[in-house]
Amino acid sequence: SVILTGMKRLLPISLSFVLFTLSACGDYEKGVDAYKDGNYATALSVFQPLAENKGVLSLFYSKEDVINAQSRLGWMYENGEGVSEDDEEAVKWYRLAAEQGHARAQSNLGGMYGNGQGVLQDYVRAHMWLNIAASSGESKYALQNRDIVAKRMSSSQIETAKKLARECVRKKYKGC
């Protein structure tokens, strides 16, 4: 029958598409392994599509992998690993991950504010993000850096930062 013949032709095409899709999904662990080996070009080729989370393939990405890839891209741009160093681009990726609750990205974003990298230096925002990161699980690094930033702030600024942190958590990190 014509329908059966047509389906037999579509089966290999469909199977090929599924295999291509699964292999092209940007296996996050493959990117991590490449990064650890210093193969930043491969890591970037995995992290970038994951972090952008666009197109048909994004249907196959886990939310966790997308957020982790965003944070990794932030680190790569901040440190010029496999890309030209670009603090504004680093802030962009850190912010995307931080607004989804990624503790390390929150901590790194706080560091960017504290150092004025890619954003205007803002100790209140730095303290806010570092405080949030500490409460989200990135405690040691975030607490140390929050305390360093706090030494450069007035008590009024610290209170403002704490208030902003509470509001940010209440808003689930959106628009902080």
BAMI-621768 format. One record per residue (C-alpha): x, y, z; residue number from 1; residue in three letters. Coordinates in Angstrom, 1 decimal. Layout:
N
<r><east>X</east><north>Y</north><up>Z</up><k>NUM</k><r>ALA</r></r>
...
//
This chain:
176
<r><east>0.0</east><north>0.0</north><up>0.0</up><k>1</k><r>SER</r></r>
<r><east>1.1</east><north>3.6</north><up>-0.6</up><k>2</k><r>VAL</r></r>
<r><east>0.7</east><north>4.6</north><up>3.0</up><k>3</k><r>ILE</r></r>
<r><east>2.8</east><north>1.7</north><up>4.3</up><k>4</k><r>LEU</r></r>
<r><east>5.5</east><north>2.4</north><up>1.7</up><k>5</k><r>THR</r></r>
<r><east>5.5</east><north>6.1</north><up>2.7</up><k>6</k><r>GLY</r></r>
<r><east>5.8</east><north>5.3</north><up>6.4</up><k>7</k><r>MET</r></r>
<r><east>8.8</east><north>2.9</north><up>5.7</up><k>8</k><r>LYS</r></r>
<r><east>10.5</east><north>5.8</north><up>4.0</up><k>9</k><r>ARG</r></r>
<r><east>9.7</east><north>8.2</north><up>6.9</up><k>10</k><r>LEU</r></r>
<r><east>10.9</east><north>5.8</north><up>9.6</up><k>11</k><r>LEU</r></r>
<r><east>14.6</east><north>6.2</north><up>8.8</up><k>12</k><r>PRO</r></r>
<r><east>14.3</east><north>9.9</north><up>8.4</up><k>13</k><r>ILE</r></r>
<r><east>12.4</east><north>10.2</north><up>11.7</up><k>14</k><r>SER</r></r>
<r><east>14.9</east><north>8.0</north><up>13.5</up><k>15</k><r>LEU</r></r>
<r><east>17.8</east><north>10.1</north><up>12.0</up><k>16</k><r>SER</r></r>
<r><east>16.1</east><north>13.3</north><up>13.2</up><k>17</k><r>PHE</r></r>
<r><east>15.7</east><north>11.9</north><up>16.7</up><k>18</k><r>VAL</r></r>
<r><east>19.3</east><north>10.7</north><up>16.9</up><k>19</k><r>LEU</r></r>
<r><east>20.5</east><north>14.0</north><up>15.5</up><k>20</k><r>PHE</r></r>
<r><east>18.4</east><north>16.0</north><up>18.0</up><k>21</k><r>THR</r></r>
<r><east>19.6</east><north>13.9</north><up>21.0</up><k>22</k><r>LEU</r></r>
<r><east>23.2</east><north>14.3</north><up>20.0</up><k>23</k><r>SER</r></r>
<r><east>22.9</east><north>18.0</north><up>19.3</up><k>24</k><r>ALA</r></r>
<r><east>21.1</east><north>18.8</north><up>22.5</up><k>25</k><r>CYS</r></r>
<r><east>24.3</east><north>20.0</north><up>24.0</up><k>26</k><r>GLY</r></r>
<r><east>25.2</east><north>17.4</north><up>26.5</up><k>27</k><r>ASP</r></r>
<r><east>26.1</east><north>19.6</north><up>29.5</up><k>28</k><r>TYR</r></r>
<r><east>28.5</east><north>17.0</north><up>31.0</up><k>29</k><r>GLU</r></r>
<r><east>30.3</east><north>16.8</north><up>27.7</up><k>30</k><r>LYS</r></r>
<r><east>30.9</east><north>20.6</north><up>28.0</up><k>31</k><r>GLY</r></r>
<r><east>32.0</east><north>20.3</north><up>31.6</up><k>32</k><r>VAL</r></r>
<r><east>34.5</east><north>17.6</north><up>30.6</up><k>33</k><r>ASP</r></r>
<r><east>35.8</east><north>19.6</north><up>27.7</up><k>34</k><r>ALA</r></r>
<r><east>36.1</east><north>22.7</north><up>30.0</up><k>35</k><r>TYR</r></r>
<r><east>38.1</east><north>20.7</north><up>32.6</up><k>36</k><r>LYS</r></r>
<r><east>40.4</east><north>19.5</north><up>29.8</up><k>37</k><r>ASP</r></r>
<r><east>41.0</east><north>23.1</north><up>28.7</up><k>38</k><r>GLY</r></r>
<r><east>39.1</east><north>22.5</north><up>25.5</up><k>39</k><r>ASN</r></r>
<r><east>37.2</east><north>25.8</north><up>25.7</up><k>40</k><r>TYR</r></r>
<r><east>36.1</east><north>25.8</north><up>22.1</up><k>41</k><r>ALA</r></r>
<r><east>34.2</east><north>22.5</north><up>22.6</up><k>42</k><r>THR</r></r>
<r><east>32.9</east><north>23.7</north><up>26.0</up><k>43</k><r>ALA</r></r>
<r><east>31.6</east><north>26.9</north><up>24.4</up><k>44</k><r>LEU</r></r>
<r><east>30.0</east><north>24.9</north><up>21.5</up><k>45</k><r>SER</r></r>
<r><east>28.0</east><north>22.9</north><up>24.1</up><k>46</k><r>VAL</r></r>
<r><east>27.3</east><north>25.7</north><up>26.6</up><k>47</k><r>PHE</r></r>
<r><east>26.2</east><north>28.4</north><up>24.2</up><k>48</k><r>GLN</r></r>
<r><east>23.2</east><north>26.6</north><up>22.7</up><k>49</k><r>PRO</r></r>
<r><east>22.1</east><north>25.3</north><up>26.1</up><k>50</k><r>LEU</r></r>
<r><east>22.4</east><north>28.8</north><up>27.7</up><k>51</k><r>ALA</r></r>
<r><east>20.4</east><north>30.4</north><up>24.9</up><k>52</k><r>GLU</r></r>
<r><east>17.7</east><north>27.8</north><up>25.2</up><k>53</k><r>ASN</r></r>
<r><east>16.2</east><north>28.6</north><up>21.8</up><k>54</k><r>LYS</r></r>
<r><east>14.8</east><north>26.7</north><up>18.9</up><k>55</k><r>GLY</r></r>
<r><east>13.4</east><north>23.2</north><up>18.5</up><k>56</k><r>VAL</r></r>
<r><east>16.3</east><north>21.5</north><up>20.3</up><k>57</k><r>LEU</r></r>
<r><east>15.5</east><north>23.5</north><up>23.5</up><k>58</k><r>SER</r></r>
<r><east>12.6</east><north>21.1</north><up>24.0</up><k>59</k><r>LEU</r></r>
<r><east>15.1</east><north>18.5</north><up>25.0</up><k>60</k><r>PHE</r></r>
<r><east>17.2</east><north>20.6</north><up>27.4</up><k>61</k><r>TYR</r></r>
<r><east>16.8</east><north>20.2</north><up>31.2</up><k>62</k><r>SER</r></r>
<r><east>16.2</east><north>23.5</north><up>33.0</up><k>63</k><r>LYS</r></r>
<r><east>19.2</east><north>22.6</north><up>35.3</up><k>64</k><r>GLU</r></r>
<r><east>21.5</east><north>22.2</north><up>32.3</up><k>65</k><r>ASP</r></r>
<r><east>20.3</east><north>25.5</north><up>30.8</up><k>66</k><r>VAL</r></r>
<r><east>21.0</east><north>27.4</north><up>34.1</up><k>67</k><r>ILE</r></r>
<r><east>24.3</east><north>25.7</north><up>34.7</up><k>68</k><r>ASN</r></r>
<r><east>25.4</east><north>26.5</north><up>31.1</up><k>69</k><r>ALA</r></r>
<r><east>24.4</east><north>30.2</north><up>31.6</up><k>70</k><r>GLN</r></r>
<r><east>26.6</east><north>30.4</north><up>34.8</up><k>71</k><r>SER</r></r>
<r><east>29.5</east><north>28.6</north><up>33.0</up><k>72</k><r>ARG</r></r>
<r><east>29.3</east><north>31.1</north><up>30.1</up><k>73</k><r>LEU</r></r>
<r><east>29.4</east><north>33.9</north><up>32.6</up><k>74</k><r>GLY</r></r>
<r><east>32.6</east><north>32.5</north><up>34.0</up><k>75</k><r>TRP</r></r>
<r><east>34.1</east><north>31.9</north><up>30.6</up><k>76</k><r>MET</r></r>
<r><east>33.4</east><north>35.5</north><up>29.6</up><k>77</k><r>TYR</r></r>
<r><east>34.6</east><north>37.0</north><up>32.9</up><k>78</k><r>GLU</r></r>
<r><east>37.9</east><north>35.1</north><up>32.6</up><k>79</k><r>ASN</r></r>
<r><east>38.4</east><north>35.1</north><up>28.8</up><k>80</k><r>GLY</r></r>
<r><east>38.3</east><north>31.3</north><up>28.5</up><k>81</k><r>GLU</r></r>
<r><east>37.6</east><north>30.4</north><up>24.9</up><k>82</k><r>GLY</r></r>
<r><east>36.1</east><north>33.8</north><up>24.2</up><k>83</k><r>VAL</r></r>
<r><east>37.4</east><north>37.4</north><up>24.5</up><k>84</k><r>SER</r></r>
<r><east>37.1</east><north>38.6</north><up>28.0</up><k>85</k><r>GLU</r></r>
<r><east>33.9</east><north>40.6</north><up>28.2</up><k>86</k><r>ASP</r></r>
<r><east>32.6</east><north>41.6</north><up>31.7</up><k>87</k><r>ASP</r></r>
<r><east>29.3</east><north>42.9</north><up>30.4</up><k>88</k><r>GLU</r></r>
<r><east>28.6</east><north>39.6</north><up>28.7</up><k>89</k><r>GLU</r></r>
<r><east>29.6</east><north>37.8</north><up>31.9</up><k>90</k><r>ALA</r></r>
<r><east>27.2</east><north>39.9</north><up>33.9</up><k>91</k><r>VAL</r></r>
<r><east>24.4</east><north>39.1</north><up>31.3</up><k>92</k><r>LYS</r></r>
<r><east>24.9</east><north>35.3</north><up>31.7</up><k>93</k><r>TRP</r></r>
<r><east>25.4</east><north>35.4</north><up>35.5</up><k>94</k><r>TYR</r></r>
<r><east>22.2</east><north>37.5</north><up>35.8</up><k>95</k><r>ARG</r></r>
<r><east>20.2</east><north>35.0</north><up>33.8</up><k>96</k><r>LEU</r></r>
<r><east>21.4</east><north>32.1</north><up>36.0</up><k>97</k><r>ALA</r></r>
<r><east>21.1</east><north>34.1</north><up>39.2</up><k>98</k><r>ALA</r></r>
<r><east>17.5</east><north>35.1</north><up>38.5</up><k>99</k><r>GLU</r></r>
<r><east>16.7</east><north>31.4</north><up>38.3</up><k>100</k><r>GLN</r></r>
<r><east>18.2</east><north>30.7</north><up>41.7</up><k>101</k><r>GLY</r></r>
<r><east>21.8</east><north>29.5</north><up>40.8</up><k>102</k><r>HIS</r></r>
<r><east>23.8</east><north>30.2</north><up>43.9</up><k>103</k><r>ALA</r></r>
<r><east>27.2</east><north>30.4</north><up>42.3</up><k>104</k><r>ARG</r></r>
<r><east>26.0</east><north>32.8</north><up>39.6</up><k>105</k><r>ALA</r></r>
<r><east>24.4</east><north>34.9</north><up>42.4</up><k>106</k><r>GLN</r></r>
<r><east>27.8</east><north>35.0</north><up>44.2</up><k>107</k><r>SER</r></r>
<r><east>29.7</east><north>35.8</north><up>41.0</up><k>108</k><r>ASN</r></r>
<r><east>27.2</east><north>38.5</north><up>40.1</up><k>109</k><r>LEU</r></r>
<r><east>27.7</east><north>40.0</north><up>43.6</up><k>110</k><r>GLY</r></r>
<r><east>31.4</east><north>39.9</north><up>42.9</up><k>111</k><r>GLY</r></r>
<r><east>31.0</east><north>41.7</north><up>39.6</up><k>112</k><r>MET</r></r>
<r><east>29.0</east><north>44.5</north><up>41.4</up><k>113</k><r>TYR</r></r>
<r><east>31.6</east><north>44.7</north><up>44.2</up><k>114</k><r>GLY</r></r>
<r><east>34.4</east><north>45.1</north><up>41.7</up><k>115</k><r>ASN</r></r>
<r><east>32.6</east><north>47.2</north><up>39.2</up><k>116</k><r>GLY</r></r>
<r><east>33.2</east><north>44.6</north><up>36.4</up><k>117</k><r>GLN</r></r>
<r><east>30.7</east><north>44.9</north><up>33.6</up><k>118</k><r>GLY</r></r>
<r><east>28.4</east><north>47.1</north><up>35.8</up><k>119</k><r>VAL</r></r>
<r><east>28.8</east><north>50.2</north><up>37.8</up><k>120</k><r>LEU</r></r>
<r><east>30.4</east><north>49.4</north><up>41.1</up><k>121</k><r>GLN</r></r>
<r><east>27.5</east><north>49.1</north><up>43.6</up><k>122</k><r>ASP</r></r>
<r><east>28.3</east><north>47.7</north><up>47.1</up><k>123</k><r>TYR</r></r>
<r><east>24.6</east><north>47.6</north><up>48.0</up><k>124</k><r>VAL</r></r>
<r><east>23.8</east><north>45.3</north><up>45.0</up><k>125</k><r>ARG</r></r>
<r><east>27.0</east><north>43.3</north><up>45.7</up><k>126</k><r>ALA</r></r>
<r><east>26.0</east><north>42.7</north><up>49.3</up><k>127</k><r>HIS</r></r>
<r><east>22.5</east><north>41.8</north><up>48.2</up><k>128</k><r>MET</r></r>
<r><east>23.6</east><north>39.2</north><up>45.7</up><k>129</k><r>TRP</r></r>
<r><east>26.3</east><north>37.8</north><up>48.0</up><k>130</k><r>LEU</r></r>
<r><east>23.8</east><north>37.5</north><up>50.9</up><k>131</k><r>ASN</r></r>
<r><east>21.3</east><north>35.7</north><up>48.6</up><k>132</k><r>ILE</r></r>
<r><east>24.0</east><north>33.4</north><up>47.4</up><k>133</k><r>ALA</r></r>
<r><east>25.0</east><north>32.6</north><up>51.0</up><k>134</k><r>ALA</r></r>
<r><east>21.5</east><north>31.7</north><up>51.9</up><k>135</k><r>SER</r></r>
<r><east>21.1</east><north>29.7</north><up>48.6</up><k>136</k><r>SER</r></r>
<r><east>24.1</east><north>27.3</north><up>49.4</up><k>137</k><r>GLY</r></r>
<r><east>27.2</east><north>29.2</north><up>48.1</up><k>138</k><r>GLU</r></r>
<r><east>28.0</east><north>30.0</north><up>51.7</up><k>139</k><r>SER</r></r>
<r><east>31.8</east><north>30.1</north><up>52.2</up><k>140</k><r>LYS</r></r>
<r><east>32.8</east><north>32.2</north><up>49.2</up><k>141</k><r>TYR</r></r>
<r><east>29.7</east><north>34.4</north><up>49.3</up><k>142</k><r>ALA</r></r>
<r><east>30.0</east><north>35.1</north><up>53.1</up><k>143</k><r>LEU</r></r>
<r><east>33.7</east><north>36.0</north><up>52.8</up><k>144</k><r>GLN</r></r>
<r><east>33.1</east><north>38.4</north><up>50.0</up><k>145</k><r>ASN</r></r>
<r><east>29.9</east><north>39.8</north><up>51.5</up><k>146</k><r>ARG</r></r>
<r><east>31.9</east><north>40.6</north><up>54.7</up><k>147</k><r>ASP</r></r>
<r><east>34.7</east><north>42.3</north><up>52.6</up><k>148</k><r>ILE</r></r>
<r><east>32.1</east><north>44.4</north><up>50.8</up><k>149</k><r>VAL</r></r>
<r><east>30.3</east><north>45.2</north><up>54.1</up><k>150</k><r>ALA</r></r>
<r><east>33.5</east><north>46.8</north><up>55.4</up><k>151</k><r>LYS</r></r>
<r><east>33.2</east><north>49.4</north><up>52.6</up><k>152</k><r>ARG</r></r>
<r><east>29.6</east><north>50.2</north><up>53.4</up><k>153</k><r>MET</r></r>
<r><east>27.8</east><north>52.3</north><up>55.9</up><k>154</k><r>SER</r></r>
<r><east>25.3</east><north>50.7</north><up>58.3</up><k>155</k><r>SER</r></r>
<r><east>22.5</east><north>52.3</north><up>56.3</up><k>156</k><r>SER</r></r>
<r><east>23.7</east><north>50.8</north><up>53.1</up><k>157</k><r>GLN</r></r>
<r><east>24.0</east><north>47.3</north><up>54.7</up><k>158</k><r>ILE</r></r>
<r><east>20.4</east><north>47.6</north><up>55.9</up><k>159</k><r>GLU</r></r>
<r><east>19.3</east><north>48.6</north><up>52.4</up><k>160</k><r>THR</r></r>
<r><east>21.1</east><north>45.7</north><up>50.9</up><k>161</k><r>ALA</r></r>
<r><east>19.5</east><north>43.3</north><up>53.4</up><k>162</k><r>LYS</r></r>
<r><east>16.1</east><north>44.7</north><up>52.6</up><k>163</k><r>LYS</r></r>
<r><east>16.7</east><north>44.4</north><up>48.9</up><k>164</k><r>LEU</r></r>
<r><east>17.8</east><north>40.8</north><up>49.4</up><k>165</k><r>ALA</r></r>
<r><east>14.6</east><north>39.9</north><up>51.2</up><k>166</k><r>ARG</r></r>
<r><east>12.5</east><north>41.6</north><up>48.5</up><k>167</k><r>GLU</r></r>
<r><east>14.5</east><north>39.8</north><up>45.8</up><k>168</k><r>CYS</r></r>
<r><east>14.0</east><north>36.4</north><up>47.4</up><k>169</k><r>VAL</r></r>
<r><east>10.3</east><north>37.2</north><up>47.7</up><k>170</k><r>ARG</r></r>
<r><east>10.2</east><north>38.0</north><up>44.0</up><k>171</k><r>LYS</r></r>
<r><east>12.0</east><north>34.7</north><up>43.2</up><k>172</k><r>LYS</r></r>
<r><east>15.1</east><north>36.6</north><up>42.1</up><k>173</k><r>TYR</r></r>
<r><east>13.3</east><north>38.3</north><up>39.1</up><k>174</k><r>LYS</r></r>
<r><east>14.1</east><north>42.0</north><up>38.5</up><k>175</k><r>GLY</r></r>
<r><east>16.6</east><north>42.3</north><up>41.2</up><k>176</k><r>CYS</r></r>
//
